[in-house]
C-alpha cells in the first residue's frame, strides 16, 4: 500500500476570509440560515427560504422577496 499521489487528493475550495467592514457578511447569513435549519429539526428542503429569511433578519427588513 503506497501513499496517495498529490493529484489523487480531492481539492478543497478556498476559504473566504471575513472582511472587517462587512455589515452583513456571508458567514453571518450562513450561520443564521443554519440556525433556522436546526430550529426546524434539521428538516431538509428549505435552504433557499432559510437563506432569504436570514438575509431579511440581518438587514432588518420585513419585506418578503420571492
Buried (B, 14 or more C-beta within 10 A) or exposed (E): EEEEEEEEEEEEEEEEEEEEEEEBBEEBBEEBBBEBBEEEEEEEEEEEEBBBBBBBBBEEEEEEEE
